Every structure is written in C-alpha cells, then in structure tokens.
Amino acid sequence: QVQLVESGGGLVQPGGSLRLSCAASGLFFSSYVMSWYRQAPGKERELVAVIRDTERNTNYADLVKGRFTSSRDNTENTVWLQMNSLKDEDTTVYHCNARHFKVDVLDYWGQGTQVTVSS
C-alpha cells in the first residue's frame, strides 16, 4: 500500500521559513516524479514544485521561484520543500504527489499539511 505522509507545516510569521517533508512508502521511490501542490479553500489546486530524478531537474511555479526549493533523497524515500521568505498568500494546505515517470495511473497523494503565514 502506497503512503505519502507530509509533515512540517505550521504557523510562521511573514518572512519566515518552514521545511515540509513528504515520506513515501510502498513504492519504488526513484521511479516517481515528486511534486508539491497547494490548494486554498474555494480555489484551484496549484502546482508549486516538481522534482524529477535530482534537484537539477526541478521546476517551480513563478509565485514561489527564488523562495522555495525542493530536494529529494531516494535512499530515504523522502522529498522536502524548503520555503523561505514566506508571505501571507502562501497560507494554505500543501500536498505531496507521486506520479510514476512512465505510468500515469500510478498517481498518489498525501493528506496534506497546513501552512499558515500570519503575524
């Protein structure tokens, strides 16, 4: 059974930092493209970052480029999202996604972790 478990969310002041983690189990981690999404209530889900095999093969949404960095460790089956210079508008639930690099139907989601940026 595939599980993705996010952690690291919380309350932080504007300008602060948080590091989200997503621990995966039940899958061959290195065969999966890992992504971070976020979705605020009543809004469309938004892609934040995609990390393929290495940090050199990573893409970010324009809204977070230069502030967020994603990394992964295929030996630990974990992906991280380092979020710096956080803004009020970054407040929402962040979800981890794993999609097999060849078989799209192998697509899994974590339960999400809440990030709240507020003074």
C-alpha atoms as a printed R data frame, in Angstrom:
    type eleno elety resid chain resno       x      y       z
1   ATOM     1    CA   GLN     A     1   0.000  0.000   0.000
2   ATOM     2    CA   VAL     A     2   1.412  3.340  -1.054
3   ATOM     3    CA   GLN     A     3   1.533  6.059   1.572
4   ATOM     4    CA   LEU     A     4   2.722  9.637   1.378
5   ATOM     5    CA   VAL     A     5   2.930 11.410   4.706
6   ATOM     6    CA   GLU     A     6   3.591 15.129   4.831
7   ATOM     7    CA   SER     A     7   4.866 16.940   7.876
8   ATOM     8    CA   GLY     A     8   6.492 20.215   8.828
9   ATOM     9    CA   GLY     A     9   3.603 22.594   8.389
10  ATOM    10    CA   GLY     A    10   2.657 25.138  10.998
11  ATOM    11    CA   LEU     A    11   2.313 28.798  11.846
12  ATOM    12    CA   VAL     A    12   5.067 31.183  10.825
13  ATOM    13    CA   GLN     A    13   5.402 34.936  10.580
14  ATOM    14    CA   PRO     A    14   5.761 36.661   7.210
15  ATOM    15    CA   GLY     A    15   9.340 36.450   6.060
16  ATOM    16    CA   GLY     A    16   9.893 33.251   7.978
17  ATOM    17    CA   SER     A    17  10.753 29.758   6.810
18  ATOM    18    CA   LEU     A    18   9.348 26.277   7.007
19  ATOM    19    CA   ARG     A    19  10.564 22.953   5.710
20  ATOM    20    CA   LEU     A    20   7.972 20.448   4.622
21  ATOM    21    CA   SER     A    21   8.727 16.751   4.366
22  ATOM    22    CA   CYS     A    22   6.966 14.006   2.474
23  ATOM    23    CA   ALA     A    23   7.879 10.459   3.412
24  ATOM    24    CA   ALA     A    24   6.865  7.814   0.901
25  ATOM    25    CA   SER     A    25   6.397  4.102   1.414
26  ATOM    26    CA   GLY     A    26   5.087  1.202  -0.621
27  ATOM    27    CA   LEU     A    27   6.573  2.353  -3.908
28  ATOM    28    CA   PHE     A    28   9.866  2.334  -5.792
29  ATOM    29    CA   PHE     A    29  10.577  5.930  -4.953
30  ATOM    30    CA   SER     A    30  13.226  6.684  -7.548
31  ATOM    31    CA   SER     A    31  10.768  5.828 -10.341
32  ATOM    32    CA   TYR     A    32   8.401  8.592  -9.307
33  ATOM    33    CA   VAL     A    33   8.246 12.239 -10.155
34  ATOM    34    CA   MET     A    34   7.521 14.038  -6.896
35  ATOM    35    CA   SER     A    35   5.535 17.230  -6.786
36  ATOM    36    CA   TRP     A    36   4.212 19.697  -4.269
37  ATOM    37    CA   TYR     A    37   0.791 21.240  -4.750
38  ATOM    38    CA   ARG     A    38  -1.220 23.619  -2.679
39  ATOM    39    CA   GLN     A    39  -4.908 24.357  -2.562
40  ATOM    40    CA   ALA     A    40  -6.695 27.075  -0.664
41  ATOM    41    CA   PRO     A    41 -10.417 26.694   0.127
42  ATOM    42    CA   GLY     A    42 -12.526 27.546  -2.886
43  ATOM    43    CA   LYS     A    43  -9.522 27.793  -5.179
44  ATOM    44    CA   GLU     A    44  -7.984 25.579  -7.833
45  ATOM    45    CA   ARG     A    45  -5.162 23.290  -6.873
46  ATOM    46    CA   GLU     A    46  -1.862 24.914  -7.729
47  ATOM    47    CA   LEU     A    47   1.393 23.238  -8.663
48  ATOM    48    CA   VAL     A    48   4.234 24.548  -6.530
49  ATOM    49    CA   ALA     A    49   7.243 22.432  -7.457
50  ATOM    50    CA   VAL     A    50   8.162 19.349  -9.423
51  ATOM    51    CA   ILE     A    51  11.310 17.382  -8.735
52  ATOM    52    CA   ARG     A    52  12.234 14.540 -11.020
53  ATOM    53    CA   ASP     A    53  15.335 12.493 -10.503
54  ATOM    54    CA   THR     A    54  17.593 15.122  -8.980
55  ATOM    55    CA   GLU     A    55  17.491 18.707  -7.746
56  ATOM    56    CA   ARG     A    56  18.921 19.740 -11.093
57  ATOM    57    CA   ASN     A    57  15.714 18.574 -12.727
58  ATOM    58    CA   THR     A    58  13.277 20.697 -10.772
59  ATOM    59    CA   ASN     A    59  10.677 23.245 -11.785
60  ATOM    60    CA   TYR     A    60   8.885 25.843  -9.711
61  ATOM    61    CA   ALA     A    61   5.778 27.932 -10.060
62  ATOM    62    CA   ASP     A    62   6.580 31.569 -10.766
63  ATOM    63    CA   LEU     A    63   4.942 32.590  -7.492
64  ATOM    64    CA   VAL     A    64   7.500 30.658  -5.448
65  ATOM    65    CA   LYS     A    65  10.568 30.762  -7.663
66  ATOM    66    CA   GLY     A    66  13.573 32.020  -5.743
67  ATOM    67    CA   ARG     A    67  11.875 31.415  -2.392
68  ATOM    68    CA   PHE     A    68  11.103 27.696  -2.381
69  ATOM    69    CA   THR     A    69  13.497 24.831  -3.015
70  ATOM    70    CA   SER     A    70  12.626 21.182  -3.344
71  ATOM    71    CA   SER     A    71  15.006 18.296  -2.809
72  ATOM    72    CA   ARG     A    72  14.774 14.549  -2.555
73  ATOM    73    CA   ASP     A    73  16.703 11.628  -1.203
74  ATOM    74    CA   ASN     A    74  15.951  8.388  -2.998
75  ATOM    75    CA   THR     A    75  17.636  6.358  -0.270
76  ATOM    76    CA   GLU     A    76  15.334  7.838   2.367
77  ATOM    77    CA   ASN     A    77  12.220  7.862   0.145
78  ATOM    78    CA   THR     A    78  11.680 11.461   1.128
79  ATOM    79    CA   VAL     A    79  11.127 14.756  -0.620
80  ATOM    80    CA   TRP     A    80  11.369 18.149   1.044
81  ATOM    81    CA   LEU     A    81  10.116 21.620   0.294
82  ATOM    82    CA   GLN     A    82  12.174 24.385   1.859
83  ATOM    83    CA   MET     A    83  10.065 27.517   1.968
84  ATOM    84    CA   ASN     A    84  11.770 30.831   2.683
85  ATOM    85    CA   SER     A    85  10.548 34.418   2.693
86  ATOM    86    CA   LEU     A    86   7.029 33.210   3.312
87  ATOM    87    CA   LYS     A    87   4.149 35.519   2.526
88  ATOM    88    CA   ASP     A    88   0.572 35.680   3.738
89  ATOM    89    CA   GLU     A    89  -0.590 34.355   0.382
90  ATOM    90    CA   ASP     A    90   1.410 31.162   0.893
91  ATOM    91    CA   THR     A    91  -1.113 30.179   3.542
92  ATOM    92    CA   THR     A    92  -2.901 27.002   2.527
93  ATOM    93    CA   VAL     A    93  -2.687 23.217   2.661
94  ATOM    94    CA   TYR     A    94   0.320 21.710   0.901
95  ATOM    95    CA   HIS     A    95   0.098 18.266  -0.625
96  ATOM    96    CA   CYS     A    96   2.742 15.871  -1.817
97  ATOM    97    CA   ASN     A    97   2.150 13.939  -5.045
98  ATOM    98    CA   ALA     A    98   3.964 10.947  -6.508
99  ATOM    99    CA   ARG     A    99   3.459 10.032 -10.135
100 ATOM   100    CA   HIS     A   100   5.328  7.242 -11.879
101 ATOM   101    CA   PHE     A   101   7.578  8.654 -14.566
102 ATOM   102    CA   LYS     A   102   6.135  6.266 -17.214
103 ATOM   103    CA   VAL     A   103   2.767  5.028 -15.925
104 ATOM   104    CA   ASP     A   104   0.477  7.986 -15.228
105 ATOM   105    CA   VAL     A   105  -2.174  5.922 -13.448
106 ATOM   106    CA   LEU     A   106   0.327  5.263 -10.677
107 ATOM   107    CA   ASP     A   107  -0.515  8.578  -9.053
108 ATOM   108    CA   TYR     A   108  -0.666  9.080  -5.291
109 ATOM   109    CA   TRP     A   109  -1.410 11.903  -2.879
110 ATOM   110    CA   GLY     A   110  -0.618 12.688   0.695
111 ATOM   111    CA   GLN     A   111  -3.161 14.028   3.159
112 ATOM   112    CA   GLY     A   112  -1.625 17.484   3.228
113 ATOM   113    CA   THR     A   113  -0.059 19.723   5.816
114 ATOM   114    CA   GLN     A   114  -1.337 23.169   6.764
115 ATOM   115    CA   VAL     A   115   0.932 26.161   6.376
116 ATOM   116    CA   THR     A   116  -0.232 29.412   7.929
117 ATOM   117    CA   VAL     A   117   1.707 32.616   7.438
118 ATOM   118    CA   SER     A   118   0.481 35.309   9.762
119 ATOM   119    CA   SER     A   119   1.789 37.957  12.096
